[in-house]
Structure formats: structure tokens, C-alpha cells
Amino acid sequence: MFEEMVPPGVGTPLHIHRDSDEVIYILSGEFIARLGDRTHRISTGAWAFVPRTIVHGWRNCGTSEGRALFMFAPGGGAKSFEELCRQGKSLPEIDPAVRAEIFERNGHTVITRDWE
């Protein structure tokens, strides 16, 4: 489990977790989440369950920084994010090839950065 402070407009590419389910709980702010072929707006106090193997992504669609709590079961799904934090940069600043390699090695497959 870990908490993220998310600037406006920042989020993830569409991706799949092969080995973990995920729960996203919004502590503050306005987010958009894509789960499969459906898009949902989730805001403070709301949560989304993401079963493993479902294509998904999320983004802060608000005008201010948001906070989200992420839980993985089993917990190994968070290893990608631990490694990315050690890069010392925000996710968008990390070289895309480095991000993709870290995600793939830890059971995540990136589908596309472009989604609505």
C-alpha cells in the first residue's frame, strides 16, 4: 500500500497487472479512471477496484493536486512503483524505455499513454 500526491493532469498509461488486483482510494481531488472500456470519475472518498488482467489507467483531472492511496493484493504489484520512486524523478520525467522495462519486469504491461 502506498500514497501518491498527484499533480493536475498526471496519471498512468493504460496498463494491465498480470499478478495483482488493485484498489485505488481517493483521499482528495478529482480523478478519472478507465476500467476496461468504461471511464469513471472518482473523487474524494470514492474507490475503484481493478481486478488483475483488466486494462486500466487513471489521471488527476482536477485543477489542484490530488492524493490517492493504492493497495495491491498480493503486495508484489507495488514493486514497480518502489523501483520508479528510486529513479528520483516524477513518473512523466522517467525515460519511457526505463519505465516500460520496470513495469514489464514486475508483471505490468503498458498498453498506451494516449487514452481518454
C-alpha positions as CSV (number, residue, x, y, z in Angstrom):
1,M,0.0,0.0,0.0
2,F,1.3,3.5,-0.8
3,E,0.0,7.1,-1.1
4,E,0.7,9.3,-4.1
5,M,0.4,13.1,-4.4
6,V,-0.7,13.7,-8.0
7,P,-0.4,17.0,-9.8
8,P,-3.2,18.1,-12.1
9,G,-3.1,16.2,-15.5
10,V,-0.7,13.5,-14.2
11,G,-1.7,9.8,-14.3
12,T,-0.8,6.4,-15.8
13,P,-0.9,4.9,-19.2
14,L,-3.4,2.2,-19.9
15,H,-1.9,-0.9,-18.5
16,I,-2.5,-4.4,-17.1
17,H,-1.3,-6.0,-13.9
18,R,-0.8,-9.7,-14.6
19,D,-0.2,-10.8,-11.0
20,S,-2.1,-8.4,-8.6
21,D,-5.5,-6.9,-8.0
22,E,-5.5,-3.2,-7.2
23,V,-7.7,-0.8,-5.1
24,I,-7.5,2.9,-5.7
25,Y,-8.9,5.1,-2.9
26,I,-9.1,8.9,-3.5
27,L,-8.1,10.8,-0.4
28,S,-8.6,14.2,-2.1
29,G,-9.2,15.6,-5.5
30,E,-10.9,14.6,-8.8
31,F,-9.7,11.7,-10.8
32,I,-10.8,9.9,-13.9
33,A,-10.3,6.1,-14.1
34,R,-10.6,3.9,-17.1
35,L,-11.5,0.3,-16.3
36,G,-11.8,-1.9,-19.4
37,D,-13.9,0.0,-21.9
38,R,-15.6,2.2,-19.3
39,T,-14.5,5.6,-17.9
40,H,-15.5,6.7,-14.4
41,R,-15.0,10.0,-12.5
42,I,-13.9,9.3,-8.9
43,S,-13.4,11.9,-6.3
44,T,-12.7,12.3,-2.6
45,G,-13.9,9.3,-0.6
46,A,-14.5,7.1,-3.7
47,W,-12.6,4.0,-4.6
48,A,-12.2,1.7,-7.6
49,F,-11.4,-2.0,-7.6
50,V,-9.2,-3.1,-10.5
51,P,-9.0,-6.9,-11.0
52,R,-5.8,-8.3,-12.4
53,T,-5.7,-8.6,-16.2
54,I,-8.2,-5.7,-16.7
55,V,-6.9,-2.9,-18.9
56,H,-6.9,0.3,-16.8
57,G,-5.4,3.7,-16.1
58,W,-6.1,6.8,-14.0
59,R,-5.4,10.5,-14.1
60,N,-5.9,13.6,-11.9
61,C,-8.5,15.5,-13.9
62,G,-8.9,18.3,-11.3
63,T,-7.3,21.7,-11.1
64,S,-5.3,21.1,-7.9
65,E,-3.0,18.4,-6.6
66,G,-4.9,15.2,-5.6
67,R,-4.0,12.4,-3.2
68,A,-4.7,8.7,-3.8
69,L,-4.0,5.5,-1.8
70,F,-3.1,2.4,-3.8
71,M,-3.4,-1.1,-2.4
72,F,-2.2,-4.3,-4.2
73,A,-3.0,-7.9,-3.4
74,P,-0.8,-9.7,-3.4
75,G,1.6,-6.8,-2.5
76,G,4.1,-7.6,-5.2
77,G,2.2,-5.4,-7.6
78,A,3.7,-2.3,-5.9
79,K,7.3,-3.3,-6.7
80,S,7.2,-1.3,-10.0
81,F,6.3,1.8,-8.1
82,E,9.0,1.3,-5.5
83,E,11.6,1.0,-8.3
84,L,10.2,4.0,-10.1
85,C,10.5,6.1,-6.9
86,R,14.2,5.2,-6.7
87,Q,14.7,6.9,-10.0
88,G,14.4,10.2,-8.1
89,K,12.0,11.7,-10.8
90,S,8.3,12.1,-11.3
91,L,6.8,9.3,-13.4
92,P,6.5,11.5,-16.6
93,E,10.2,12.5,-16.3
94,I,11.5,8.9,-16.3
95,D,12.7,7.7,-19.6
96,P,9.8,5.8,-21.3
97,A,12.1,2.8,-22.0
98,V,13.2,2.6,-18.4
99,R,9.5,2.8,-17.2
100,A,8.4,0.1,-19.6
101,E,11.3,-2.2,-18.6
102,I,10.5,-1.7,-14.9
103,F,6.8,-2.3,-15.4
104,E,7.2,-5.4,-17.6
105,R,9.7,-7.0,-15.2
106,N,7.2,-6.6,-12.4
107,G,4.2,-8.1,-14.1
108,H,2.7,-4.9,-15.6
109,T,2.1,-4.5,-19.3
110,V,1.8,-0.9,-20.7
111,I,-0.8,-0.6,-23.5
112,T,-0.8,3.1,-24.4
113,R,-0.2,6.5,-22.9
114,D,-2.9,8.0,-25.1
115,W,-6.4,7.5,-23.7
116,E,-9.5,9.5,-22.8
